[in-house]
Amino acid sequence: MYLLTPQKMKELEALSDKNGVSYAELMQNAGEKLAEFIYSLPINHSYGIVFFCGNGNNGGDGFVAAKMLSMGGYPVTVVLMCGEPETELSMRAYLELGESDAEVLNLYDNNEKIFSKLSSSALIVDAVFGTGFHGELPPQVKACFSFAARSAAKKLAVDVVSGGNCTDGKVSEGTLKCDYTVTFAYEKVGMRMKPLSNCLGEITIADIGIDKSLIRKVIPVIKTEDDFIEKVIPERNPYSNKGDYGKLVNIAGSKRMPGAAALSTMSALRTGAGLVTLASARTVCESLSGNIYECTYLPLKETTMGTISQTNEKEILSLCENATAVSIGCGMGNSEDTLSILKALLKNLSCPIIIDADGLNAIGTGIDILKDIKADVVITPHPKELSRLLGLPIEEILENRFSIVEKLSKEYGITVLSKGNPTIICGANGYSFINENGNAGLSRGGSGDVLTGIIASLAAQGLSGTDAAAAGAYIFGKAADITAEKLSMQGMLPSDVIKELPTVFKMLKR
């Protein structure tokens, strides 16, 4: 499934206008589809339909639908929420509304009559502000919405609820929660994020005549699903050998956190990499070698704290010379030694590097080390790590996650996987993804290590960092959902999720 940001939607409409379906036709088509949807609703239309219309093109869509419904014999009231239309297209639709019997009221002049209509109507249609809205609703709109919210009428949003931010999913105070949303051409990114996703009710995507082939010209956001995974992960060749599936070096673990090394290594193995080497503190390698048989080990000198010492840099770089991907950070400890090793990898390697956990913690606010690098870098921060990397309050990160992640990816030319609900992946190749599977059973230590191993394994097998991150997030979430179904979210562990990876690949016929 494709999703669009408001800016991408504008670009798509402009392309449509140049390629045979004009802006005027798009508005007419949108209004007609909206009217058809309203006709189909299981409500008593004779009780009346109230349209809240703004002064832009969202209001224009409402005018077109209101005219059609009125001419179809239904009692229609149109409320001008922000005065008369201000765009050419919406003004044209408003003037044509005059050909019908629809009653037009101005919010500023007819409060009592409007409130009376709202109390008795069957449906209230929100066509005030469209998908480009950001900020706060005007006071007069908030007040009217507050009264409408108390009406027993069903509520329907045109494209999106007014007050909803279609990039980041924020919602203005006073937004009218709707039972239905008719959105045009494609769903918008913010509609998949809370709290906006809680305000939309049942979403219907209406085709308004935009040529489907144009979507690829605007680089849409992709919602990860089975078909995406099947495209990016090839079936295994029956005549292949281990050398055909990559060489992953996983630099992970410390005396205090050997489990992170175990989880990331096991998940990498279960995801199909041909050769996996765990490079870790000597004590970690010794403790794990009796339980994880399928990987090779590079035991390394330790610091007094039991972490990997930077004196191992030459040995690590030598090992990584033939690697097809490298992962670093899981359970390493946040230290100058970790940072020094990471800098050496970034300076010398060109294969994909996946940085997680203490790799990100070691960077701290010194994110500029990710500039001017040869490697295809993937970072996998949770909101707190992203806050630390960028020096921004965590509240700002949570409110503007998509915008911030997209900007970070573009500025540094890296793939950023932002953990959360949903998971957001913005790629070094310009593509972005939304991943919605997974569950609250992953909210425990070790889950991130499993995800890192999956992504790194896919990158080692030849996927780009962006595709590896997007596919990895989906596979991880799908395995977690299977695990929760079997064991419950409360009782499942990250190691249980690893056990379900073969189930996922079997379902995907891989």
LINFENPE-V688942 format. One record per backbone hydrogen bond with DSSP energy under -1.0 kcal/mol. CO is the residue of the C=O (numbers start at 1). NH is the residue of the N-H. If there is no record, write none. Layout:
co:CO nh:NH
co:CO nh:NH
This chain:
co:1 nh:223
co:3 nh:221
co:4 nh:189
co:5 nh:9
co:6 nh:10
co:7 nh:11
co:8 nh:12
co:9 nh:13
co:10 nh:14
co:11 nh:15
co:12 nh:16
co:13 nh:17
co:14 nh:18
co:15 nh:19
co:16 nh:21
co:22 nh:26
co:23 nh:27
co:24 nh:28
co:25 nh:29
co:26 nh:30
co:27 nh:31
co:28 nh:32
co:29 nh:33
co:30 nh:34
co:31 nh:35
co:32 nh:36
co:33 nh:37
co:34 nh:38
co:35 nh:39
co:36 nh:40
co:38 nh:41
co:41 nh:43
co:43 nh:45
co:44 nh:47
co:45 nh:48
co:48 nh:122
co:48 nh:123
co:49 nh:77
co:50 nh:125
co:51 nh:79
co:52 nh:127
co:53 nh:81
co:55 nh:86
co:56 nh:60
co:57 nh:61
co:58 nh:62
co:59 nh:63
co:60 nh:64
co:61 nh:65
co:62 nh:66
co:63 nh:67
co:64 nh:68
co:65 nh:69
co:66 nh:70
co:67 nh:71
co:69 nh:74
co:70 nh:73
co:75 nh:49
co:76 nh:103
co:77 nh:51
co:78 nh:105
co:79 nh:53
co:80 nh:107
co:87 nh:91
co:88 nh:92
co:89 nh:93
co:90 nh:94
co:91 nh:95
co:92 nh:96
co:93 nh:97
co:96 nh:99
co:97 nh:100
co:103 nh:78
co:105 nh:80
co:106 nh:109
co:106 nh:110
co:110 nh:114
co:111 nh:115
co:112 nh:116
co:113 nh:117
co:114 nh:118
co:115 nh:119
co:116 nh:120
co:117 nh:121
co:122 nh:154
co:123 nh:50
co:124 nh:156
co:125 nh:52
co:126 nh:158
co:127 nh:54
co:130 nh:133
co:138 nh:142
co:139 nh:143
co:140 nh:144
co:141 nh:145
co:142 nh:146
co:143 nh:147
co:144 nh:148
co:145 nh:149
co:147 nh:150
co:148 nh:151
co:154 nh:124
co:155 nh:179
co:155 nh:180
co:156 nh:126
co:157 nh:182
co:158 nh:160
co:161 nh:164
co:163 nh:172
co:165 nh:169
co:166 nh:190
co:169 nh:196
co:170 nh:165
co:172 nh:175
co:179 nh:202
co:180 nh:157
co:181 nh:204
co:182 nh:159
co:183 nh:206
co:184 nh:186
co:187 nh:4
co:188 nh:191
co:189 nh:192
co:190 nh:193
co:193 nh:197
co:195 nh:198
co:196 nh:199
co:199 nh:178
co:202 nh:181
co:204 nh:183
co:206 nh:185
co:211 nh:214
co:212 nh:215
co:214 nh:217
co:215 nh:218
co:221 nh:3
co:222 nh:434
co:225 nh:229
co:226 nh:230
co:227 nh:231
co:228 nh:232
co:229 nh:233
co:237 nh:240
co:241 nh:244
co:242 nh:245
co:245 nh:274
co:246 nh:275
co:247 nh:324
co:247 nh:325
co:248 nh:277
co:249 nh:327
co:250 nh:279
co:251 nh:329
co:258 nh:262
co:259 nh:263
co:260 nh:264
co:261 nh:265
co:262 nh:266
co:263 nh:267
co:264 nh:268
co:265 nh:269
co:266 nh:270
co:268 nh:273
co:269 nh:272
co:275 nh:248
co:276 nh:296
co:277 nh:250
co:278 nh:298
co:279 nh:252
co:280 nh:300
co:281 nh:285
co:282 nh:286
co:283 nh:287
co:284 nh:288
co:285 nh:289
co:288 nh:291
co:288 nh:292
co:296 nh:278
co:298 nh:280
co:300 nh:282
co:301 nh:309
co:303 nh:306
co:306 nh:255
co:307 nh:303
co:309 nh:312
co:310 nh:313
co:312 nh:316
co:313 nh:317
co:314 nh:318
co:315 nh:319
co:316 nh:320
co:320 nh:323
co:325 nh:249
co:326 nh:354
co:327 nh:251
co:328 nh:356
co:329 nh:332
co:329 nh:358
co:330 nh:253
co:333 nh:335
co:335 nh:339
co:336 nh:340
co:337 nh:341
co:338 nh:342
co:339 nh:343
co:340 nh:344
co:341 nh:345
co:342 nh:346
co:343 nh:347
co:344 nh:348
co:345 nh:349
co:352 nh:326
co:353 nh:378
co:354 nh:328
co:355 nh:380
co:356 nh:359
co:357 nh:361
co:358 nh:362
co:359 nh:363
co:360 nh:364
co:363 nh:366
co:365 nh:367
co:366 nh:369
co:367 nh:370
co:368 nh:371
co:375 nh:377
co:376 nh:353
co:377 nh:415
co:378 nh:355
co:379 nh:417
co:381 nh:419
co:382 nh:386
co:383 nh:387
co:384 nh:388
co:385 nh:389
co:386 nh:390
co:387 nh:391
co:387 nh:392
co:393 nh:397
co:394 nh:398
co:395 nh:399
co:396 nh:400
co:400 nh:404
co:401 nh:405
co:402 nh:406
co:403 nh:407
co:404 nh:408
co:405 nh:409
co:406 nh:410
co:407 nh:411
co:408 nh:412
co:409 nh:413
co:409 nh:414
co:415 nh:379
co:416 nh:426
co:418 nh:424
co:423 nh:435
co:424 nh:418
co:425 nh:433
co:426 nh:416
co:427 nh:430
co:431 nh:427
co:432 nh:222
co:433 nh:425
co:434 nh:224
co:435 nh:423
co:439 nh:442
co:440 nh:443
co:442 nh:444
co:444 nh:447
co:446 nh:450
co:447 nh:451
co:448 nh:452
co:449 nh:453
co:450 nh:454
co:451 nh:455
co:452 nh:456
co:453 nh:457
co:454 nh:458
co:455 nh:459
co:456 nh:460
co:457 nh:461
co:458 nh:463
co:459 nh:462
co:464 nh:468
co:465 nh:469
co:466 nh:470
co:467 nh:471
co:468 nh:472
co:469 nh:473
co:470 nh:474
co:471 nh:475
co:472 nh:476
co:473 nh:477
co:474 nh:478
co:475 nh:479
co:476 nh:480
co:477 nh:481
co:478 nh:482
co:479 nh:483
co:480 nh:484
co:481 nh:485
co:482 nh:486
co:483 nh:487
co:484 nh:488
co:488 nh:492
co:493 nh:497
co:494 nh:498
co:495 nh:499
co:498 nh:501
co:500 nh:504
co:501 nh:505
co:502 nh:506
co:503 nh:507
co:504 nh:508
co:505 nh:510
co:506 nh:509
